[in-house]
Amino acid sequence: MTWSLTKPNGDTMTQSGATPGLTLGEIQSEETDKSATLTIAPLVFNDSGNTDVIDFGGVIRTIDITGIIKDTPANLAIDKHALNGLIQGNQDLSTGYPLTYTSDIEKGNDGTSAIKVKVQRVRSTHVGGSPRRLAYIISMVESSTNG
């Protein structure tokens, strides 16, 4: 399996990246969730079979990747800084967003492996008992290129 995340400056983070700050380490899992934004309108004095459910709110797809980076403590600090730097408070076109996420399994709506994403959350943990491992989760939302 191969994954990559292209950063705003054009650098690509991969699981085989040897340069601190450009590695995703060992990807443990990729989890996706695609959900409709439904308007649910139960009818007064009626059972659930009479509930109106209207689908006009659009669709949201989220992608979470979980991984572990193994490196020296000094390089892990660089890696953690790079992961946190994916969220900088201004993920718009002028700063190089959305990012491009590629995966062997997940495909974009056009059928290619390139998925435009914005980063919703980055979580990282130094794995207990091992100062040379950094576990992380990157939560991304599929995005248009409209800004």
CORSUL-V876616 format. One record per residue. RES is the residue in one letter. PHI is phi in whole degrees, 0 to 359 (999 if undefined). OMEGA is omega in whole degrees, 0 to 359 (999 if undefined). Layout:
# CORSUL-V876616
res->{RES:RES}
phi->{PHI:PHI}
omega->{OMEGA:OMEGA}
This chain:
# CORSUL-V876616
res->{M:T:W:S:L:T:K:P:N:G:D:T:M:T:Q:S:G:A:T:P:G:L:T:L:G:E:I:Q:S:E:E:T:D:K:S:A:T:L:T:I:A:P:L:V:F:N:D:S:G:N:T:D:V:I:D:F:G:G:V:I:R:T:I:D:I:T:G:I:I:K:D:T:P:A:N:L:A:I:D:K:H:A:L:N:G:L:I:Q:G:N:Q:D:L:S:T:G:Y:P:L:T:Y:T:S:D:I:E:K:G:N:D:G:T:S:A:I:K:V:K:V:Q:R:V:R:S:T:H:V:G:G:S:P:R:R:L:A:Y:I:I:S:M:V:E:S:S:T:N:G}
phi->{999:230:224:206:223:270:279:303:278:95:294:245:270:228:287:258:300:264:276:306:92:236:242:257:63:269:286:272:199:229:240:239:218:242:223:274:262:266:260:252:232:292:267:302:64:235:280:298:294:255:283:276:235:246:255:227:263:90:233:237:240:247:228:246:244:244:209:226:254:247:192:287:305:296:289:297:297:294:298:296:299:294:297:295:290:294:247:230:87:210:272:238:301:293:253:92:263:287:283:252:251:235:208:292:259:282:236:287:298:273:89:272:276:276:239:279:222:241:271:270:201:233:239:221:217:283:294:307:80:218:289:256:227:234:269:211:225:250:256:237:239:300:225:279:259:277:135}
omega->{177:178:171:178:182:184:182:181:179:176:180:175:179:179:179:181:182:181:176:183:180:180:169:179:179:177:180:181:174:182:178:178:177:185:176:174:185:170:184:184:177:179:181:178:179:177:186:179:179:180:175:177:186:182:175:182:180:185:178:173:175:179:176:171:180:181:177:176:178:182:177:178:180:179:177:177:177:179:181:178:179:178:180:180:176:176:181:175:181:182:178:185:184:180:175:179:2:176:175:179:176:183:176:187:182:179:175:181:179:177:177:181:180:179:177:184:167:186:181:185:172:176:178:182:170:185:183:176:181:181:182:179:177:176:181:170:174:178:184:177:176:188:170:175:183:179:999}
